[in-house]
């Protein structure tokens, strides 16, 4: 991409080469897709993190940083002479970095990742502003008193992907924190037409209700239906683009996707929240029908803009009967509605536009072009 001379200069801190492999875990690989969209739509340079949060030297840094902020004030980051030392800069880049950037972006995997960013002083200080996005952080996590001594001051703008966490984190750090939910690459996931064939009857990816899963297996065997589900967990994604392309193709070929609110099986982590799951955005952009235990209605109406997850009965046999009825119908209007929501407001490009606008920067010309193309696709529907 050739950037216009008045486009902001952007630096992305990438997790995909982290030694602990977390940047390539299937559950976090959507963050890498977000990074790729930003890089392609802004001409961003990348600084690849090459240190793990659990490395001994990072543990020492974290402890030293907490003690320093306890004594010098919570708004202080570690002095420059502690930035890297003999272990290196904390990152490697694809080529030489520019002397100055208008914005550096850090999409954190966890709320505890800030010492990684703090350590990259050489790269971080090249940026006039730093934006940090925590796509997944829960209010119960934020009750840990140690978080108050994490280096939040190095971020000029803070975003979170869990709605209820924004005010909690804002109170903790004493500054505005913006709700910015996840999304998907809508151009990758969207079918050419809502009427395309969908040979997979039901798609079940990720966390599941065991009783519903067993009932679906029985239904698929007796009714000759195609129920596609995970048979392994964990692992590492070696090719981000290929993984997302395959996932997108699977969604586009599915009639219905089981979609429950985020971490429904981890109440000790999320409490009574019913947050939008990451799979909702992929399903939305693919035009699949989504059914399960839905996120809060008011949250869905805020993002993605309508209630898009159909609630299933809690009894697994009644739920399968509802699913059977749903997959028998074409639902072309509902699929079109999902696609329009994704293309008009729920692509990664829409999220990055919000970040640039919050930072008071011009939206890069290629990002404007992407958003215009998405709007044209939505209008064509």
Buried (B, 14 or more C-beta within 10 A) or exposed (E): BEBEEEBBBBBBBBBBBBEBBBBBBBBBBBBBBBBBBBBBBBBBBBBBBBBBBEBEBBEEBBEEBBEBBEEEEBEBBBEEEBBBEEBEBBBEBEEEBEEEBBBBBBBBBBBBBBBBBBBBBBBBBBBBBBBBBBBBBBBBBBEEEEBBBBBBBBBBBBBBBBBBBBEBBBEBBEBEBBBBBBBBBBBBBBBEEBEEEBEBBBBBBBBBBEEBBEBBBBBBEEEEBBBBBEEEEEEEBEEBEEBBBEBBBBBBBBBBBBBBBBBBEEEEEBEEBBBBBBBBBBBBBBBBBBBBBBBBEEBBEBBBBBBBBBEBEEEBEEBBBBBBEBBEEEBEEBBBBBBBBBBBBBBBBBBBBBBBEBBEBBBBBBBBEBBEBBEEBBEEB
